[in-house]
Amino acid sequence: MNFPMTLRIAFKALSRNKMRSGLTMLGIIIGVGAVIAMIAIGSGAKARIQEQIASMGSNLLIILSGSATSGGVRHGSGSIPTLTIEDAKAIASECSAVKYAAPVLRGITQVVFGNQNWSTVTYGTTPEALLIRDWPVTRGRSLTQADVDGAMKVCLLGQTVADNLFGEMDPVGQIVRIKKFPFTVTGVLSTKGQTTWGQDQDDVVYVPLTTGQRLLFGKQFPGMVGSISVQATGPDTLKLAEEQISQLLRQRHRLRANQDNDFFVRNLTEAFSTAEESAKVMSILLGAIASISLLVGGIGIMNIMLVSVTERTREIGIRMAVGARGRDILYQFLIEALVLSLTGGIIGLLLGVGASQLISYSFKWPTLISPQSLLLSFSFAGGVGIFFGFYPARKAAQLDPIEALRYE
Amino acid sequence: MSELIRVEHLVKIYYLGEVQVPALKGMGLTIQSGEFIAIMGASGSGKSTFMNIIGCLDRPTQGNYFFESANISGLSRDELARIRNKKIGFVFQSFNLLSRTSALENVELPLFYNGSSSQARRQRAMEALTEVGLNGREHHLPSQLSGGQQQRVAIARALVNRPSLILADEPTGNLDTRTSLEIIDIFQKLNQESRITIILVTHESDIATYASRHVVFRDGKVIQDSPSPPRQAAQDLAQMPTIIEETSP
């Protein structure tokens, strides 16, 4: 019993009932197509979230100034600057789980170039802040420690700011005015895109911490910063870093045991990991629901194969009489089921890829088709064919040749 | 002549629920290689059961079955399938061809289960079709062939593995007299020229007269076993009024 011949017989048997084979296959086609499209949607969402995490910087902690309390009224986070540049330095040097710590001053300022102006968020910080956010420049150079030490009047522009002020022109080396002070543009930051909540991350200007302190953000609280950006040494040490920082800051701020923290430690990665996790769960859930249709398709195959075995009882008897062994008959029907499911699988694959493209095109929903998902759904279709084809095939193989020959 | 088949104390009991139905009650028979035997008997006499066991389609409840001196009563289903494939050809009353499958492919079918190459299959099947006088019809479907032609295809299929035994179960039951004679003629030629043993089940006594030995069954036993000089189908055919050769639709 050779394989190509068996395959030919299978194709022939299936093409005899084109309508029936087509409808049976439809179950598998829809199943495979749905699995691929659903996994594509799920992975698309996951990829987008991962991209956002990457754009935020990995293993990121943000320490915010605490809440001022006056006469029992608490004024909310940042209402009193409690964090100092020295705090940032201490965190960087004393907390073993911390890789970088950068003090950050923040304010809304107007940036002017020629007859153009643009109001944007300006950060005064150290070069570490850009390392933490993994944010290189596309043109010019980044901030350096020398800029900070010398309180140089230099700035980095986000892409959005550069576009709005300079248009097609290269901003590097140009002088912009921020709050009437002239700043030399040393570089333009690479594009980060939007955050999950739609905020444009490229609408930003970076200046050295010291310069910002002296010229832009006032001298109300000298040596104080609004927040400190921290990068932990790894994803596993985030929690540890959080604890070490809290401990250190409580000690530095001389807080008694019964006093609340006068700062907040925010773990951004954690929030995003949760989002990523839920995207993953969604992906699995969508895939699982789609697999159910594949399973139903498999039951369709079993149904049709059972009908086929009954219809072809006499043929089975003839084949057995001329010397087909049980296993020859088993293979024949199993291969028929497999041809049904794999042909359906291939068509479903194309349909699934097409559907994902359509979804991402017409709904602007990101989809991601991975080779693994194609392989997975295709082999799942094959598995369904074998699983649901086995019972009818075994039924055929176990027929009594005498009974089968007599069957009308 | 050597011994081809020997059965001893053959018992076959069918179990229909609680009821035991004995179909063969300890019968024995020896068949020499090259014989042409007609088996007769009323329905329920056990001749079909006997044929099924001889044809390796069924196994006896008790007793021994020697085929070419080997005891095959205890063989597995797969081993029996192998003997059917290599040693035995079947011809049925209702032809039992695969519909929507060409004559050639029907004849190739047994070769398909013993690993012959596709070239060998084709060549051997063409030879067998020529042997039964059907060359030129190999690509016809059974539905495009007359009853006699279909039975010839079935005989070619039985022949294709060069078996030592052909079992024909009422092969002329669905055919008219002349066509029946033509089929019997083919059997006689195969028997006389190729020395193939033929066992023919029939209830038409005039068909049985072309066999050289008559075995009659009744109630699961052989009640008569006698040699008889066979008539020659070829001669009888020559004496029949000639008719226009049948043509396929």
Interface residues (C-beta under 8 A of the other chain):
Chain A: M1 N2 M5 R16 R314 E315 G317 I318 R319 M320 A321 V322 G323 A324 R325 G326 R327 D328 P401 I402 L405
Chain B: N52 G55 L57 D58 R77 D78 A81 R82 R84 N85 K86 F90 F92 N96 L97 L98 R100 L109 P110 F112 Y113 N114 G115 S118 R157 N161
